[in-house]
């Protein structure tokens, strides 16, 4: 079953671009501190925070979309892990049985060695 990633990568890229724009607004505000009025600095700071919030919202929505698309694969993976775990438990149980049988054979061999 193939996973459809169409659009998700674009959303993450778009989120990154918005984050980069917020970084540029921040740099401009700091570099132009002396040329900007207090009101202009406050406005730019507000723009920066809104851009960061929007970038986070877009990335979160893309992540939720991606996880929703991955859910069937994650369920299959979980089922496979549970089967593998069960198999390992059976192998461990078989090892314990073989070990016990080996101990019994060793004891019987030792008894026959004493009878000779």
ABEGO torsion letter per residue (X at the ends): XBBBABGAAAAAAAAAAAAAAAAAAAAAAAAAAAABBAAAAAAAAAAAAAAAAAAAAAAAAAAAAAAAAAAAAAAAAAAAAAAAAAAAAAAAAAAAAAAAAAAAAAAAAAAAAAAX
